[in-house]
Amino acid sequence: MEKFDVVIIGAGLGGLSAAGYLAKAGKKVLVLEHHTVPGGYAHEFRRGKYRFEVALHALDGAAPGGWSYPILKDLEVFDQVHFHRIDPFYSVQFPKQKVVASADLMMYESELVKHFPHERDGIHKIIADMVETYWQVRRFDAEGQLGIRPPLEKMPTLYPKMLAAMTMSLEEYMSQFIQDSELKTVFTTLWGYYGLPPEKLNAAIFIFPWVSFHLMGAYYPEGGSMAISRAMEATLKKFGGEIRYKETVNKIEIKDGRAVAVETEKGLRVEADVIISNANSPDTLLKFVGREHLPADYVRGIEEAKPSISNFVLYLGLDRDLQAEGYTDHEIFVRDSYDSNAGYQAALDGDFANAGLSITNYSIADHGSAPEGGTVLNIFALADWNSDNQWGTSGNLENYSDNPQYNELKKAATEILLDRTEKLIPGLRKSIKYIEVATPITNWRYSRNIGGAIYGSDQTVENAHGGRLSAQTPIKNLFLAGAWTFGGGMSAAMLSGRDTSRMVIGYMDGTEVVLMAAPSEVISEQLSVSSEQSSVDSDVSTSSSANQLLITNHQLPATTLKAAGSGREIALNKIGKPAVLIFHTQETAEAAAQINQAIRAESNYANCDSMLIANIVDLHSVPKLFRSFAEKAMKESYDKAAAALAKGLAPQDYVAILPDWDGSLTKSFGFKNTNKTAAFAVLDKDGQVAGGYQGNESGAKAIEILQSTQ
């Protein structure tokens, strides 16, 4: 039986990025890909002497300071592929004007001011705010790599613009600076790159790559996105990794809560210490793993995350040189109105006469894509999987390409897009030498993405960043990479692979890798119980000199709290056995863990049947917009603590993380500054407060009070 350190499902850019980093780290890596070539959407196909780009319009930040640059450098892509800077980046044709978007940020700002002089101040302010937001994100990432990122409770102070952008829509964000509705539409031309109009799209999803494009440049690789895929494949092989094609994984074998092997449709079975899936997350978790191996609330989260929109693309090989004729735009967007919501709805309805479209001339940046005197032109429009009863198939995808209704719909959409494009390029039809058409079903066929999704799940305000699926799963050695976790786009895919590889290296080598705000961890030697916690700080600042006993025999209020991770509801005055409540924030999580460890080390208190230990996490200072981060961190803490338990112990009995959202419970006990000094209260079996303490040597003090209750 074959055995690898890491098996990766899928050779998209997320999978290739993870594989490259892991191979360079000395891990034995195998990538299994269902297609015959690497890349996922970073792919090409050929007709005659024409080479067609499948998906990439432009790559953001392939220069120092950009998102993509470190990965392309680390994985030796720059040694193998030349990147052409695109400037102007794009232009957009509106009913009243044509706006040219330079990749030079100052030039683009001037272009916007020229068209909207009455919004001059707002334009300056929004661009300055977006740039500062971008730097906060880069700083957040860099400090995480250095292991010096502050605890979660400090994030609102240190990264305020980043967090604010992550928790509002793009429309809400813009409205802070600019009011002209036409300017807003012009400014957000690129929303189609992310699949949702400004009212629905998470602001940060737009801002981060937008700044990377305009500040560090827009690029296109010579040889197309497939050149990036092939370069990553070469690097993987250089460092001893292996990739096998035509191997479609259909099962991840789970044994004793661990992923132990993958199986393919051909019957191949490969064992691994760690499995990473770059396949779509819903299929990975619900089909390959099976919902019976996953917590119910986790399954609900997967099912509730709606797949993103798909697209409809015409791939044209022309026997005329459009650039020589004066068509010099790498990409031009066509918007027949200033109503982005109407354009999005038209895409959902299959109304291609009114949906926005983009026209990309790849021969400008990649001269080798077409023969001398020719042009490769792609015409792109967003399109929905469910349009016209799933494109006339009624969900029956077997031999869909032979379905007459499917072909009629495809032909009708093709004619509409050609008509619209010929208004800009007269005589286009006469110069078409090759034409291929891709629909959402085409995307599904080659990518296996549910609904032909091109951005993973919808990148809404709620379903982004902390609200999105984590790369870590409830199965501790199974990880995810790709658009369904990090977000859509090729840069994002590479970033997801890099970050997942870091998690895996940390897991395999036993080192902590800080990618999001991570809690402290202390594991009991006797029970292997991790008592790590995450929370957000109380910003009350007083000394930590409090060494105070609480009033004994005090009746608890009838308070019920819901535990993070397990969902267990605990009525504090009806526990029915002695309990220790440990009050803390993330900054004092390690001290809280030491109290837990000291208590469980005593043989009388080692078993949960004799006593409950619960961590009360004071979150009163967390703005509501940031609560998803705290929830995510606590859930991840629960999962890690549960995984560290000795075999046979029930996590919900030993790991109780109780969020005190408004701080009222902490306050009712008289505890202050739990961000400076952890505290605890001991309850007897009748729910009476037997004592409490805040100060040094809390573990010993807790044991003393517990013994006094017996």
HELIX and SHEET records of a PDB file:
HELIX    1   1 LEU A   13  LYS A   24  1                                  12    
HELIX    2   2 TYR A   69  ASP A   74  1                                   6    
HELIX    3   3 LEU A  105  HIS A  115  1                                  11    
HELIX    4   4 PRO A  117  GLU A  119  5                                   3    
HELIX    5   5 ARG A  120  LEU A  146  1                                  27    
HELIX    6   6 LEU A  152  LYS A  154  5                                   3    
HELIX    7   7 MET A  155  LEU A  158  1                                   4    
HELIX    8   8 PRO A  160  MET A  166  1                                   7    
HELIX    9   9 LEU A  170  MET A  174  1                                   5    
HELIX   10  10 SER A  181  PHE A  187  1                                   7    
HELIX   11  11 THR A  189  TYR A  193  5                                   5    
HELIX   12  12 ALA A  203  MET A  216  1                                  14    
HELIX   13  13 SER A  225  LYS A  238  1                                  14    
HELIX   14  14 SER A  281  PRO A  282  1                                   2    
HELIX   15  15 ASP A  283  GLY A  290  3                                   8    
HELIX   16  16 ARG A  291  HIS A  293  5                                   3    
HELIX   17  17 ALA A  296  GLU A  304  1                                   9    
HELIX   18  18 SER A  340  ASP A  349  1                                  10    
HELIX   19  19 TYR A  362  ALA A  365  1                                   4    
HELIX   20  20 HIS A  367  SER A  369  5                                   3    
HELIX   21  21 SER A  387  GLY A  392  1                                   6    
HELIX   22  22 TYR A  400  ASP A  402  5                                   3    
HELIX   23  23 PRO A  404  GLU A  422  1                                  19    
HELIX   24  24 ARG A  429  SER A  431  5                                   3    
HELIX   25  25 PRO A  440  SER A  447  1                                   8    
HELIX   26  26 ILE A  450  GLY A  452  5                                   3    
HELIX   27  27 HIS A  465  GLY A  467  5                                   3    
HELIX   28  28 MET A  490  ASP A  509  1                                  20    
HELIX   29  29 LEU A  572  LYS A  574  5                                   3    
HELIX   30  30 GLN A  586  THR A  588  5                                   3    
HELIX   31  31 ALA A  589  ARG A  600  1                                  12    
HELIX   32  32 SER A  603  TYR A  605  5                                   3    
HELIX   33  33 LYS A  624  PHE A  626  5                                   3    
HELIX   34  34 ARG A  627  ALA A  644  1                                  18    
HELIX   35  35 PRO A  651  TYR A  654  1                                   4    
HELIX   36  36 SER A  664  SER A  668  1                                   5    
HELIX   37  37 SER A  698  SER A  708  1                                  11    
SHEET    1   A 6 GLU A 242  ARG A 244  0                                        
SHEET    2   A 6 VAL A  29  LEU A  32  1                                        
SHEET    3   A 6 GLU A   2  ILE A   9  1                                        
SHEET    4   A 6 ARG A 269  SER A 277  1                                        
SHEET    5   A 6 ARG A 258  THR A 264 -1                                        
SHEET    6   A 6 VAL A 249  LYS A 255 -1                                        
SHEET    1   B 5 GLU A 242  ARG A 244  0                                        
SHEET    2   B 5 VAL A  29  LEU A  32  1                                        
SHEET    3   B 5 GLU A   2  ILE A   9  1                                        
SHEET    4   B 5 ARG A 269  SER A 277  1                                        
SHEET    5   B 5 LEU A 478  LEU A 480  1                                        
SHEET    1   C 2 GLU A  44  ARG A  47  0                                        
SHEET    2   C 2 TYR A  50  GLU A  53 -1                                        
SHEET    1   D 3 LEU A  59  ASP A  60  0                                        
SHEET    2   D 3 ALA A 218  PRO A 221 -1                                        
SHEET    3   D 3 PHE A  83  ILE A  86 -1                                        
SHEET    1   E 7 LYS A  98  ALA A 101  0                                        
SHEET    2   E 7 TYR A  90  GLN A  93 -1                                        
SHEET    3   E 7 GLU A 331  VAL A 334  1                                        
SHEET    4   E 7 LEU A 357  ASN A 361 -1                                        
SHEET    5   E 7 THR A 375  ALA A 383 -1                                        
SHEET    6   E 7 SER A 310  LEU A 318 -1                                        
SHEET    7   E 7 ILE A 432  ALA A 438 -1                                        
SHEET    1   F 6 HIS A 554  GLN A 555  0                                        
SHEET    2   F 6 GLN A 688  GLN A 694 -1                                        
SHEET    3   F 6 ALA A 679  LEU A 683 -1                                        
SHEET    4   F 6 ALA A 579  HIS A 584 -1                                        
SHEET    5   F 6 LEU A 612  ASP A 618  1                                        
SHEET    6   F 6 ILE A 657  ASP A 660  1                                        
SHEET    1   G 2 THR A 560  LYS A 562  0                                        
SHEET    2   G 2 GLU A 569  ALA A 571 -1                                        
END                                                                             
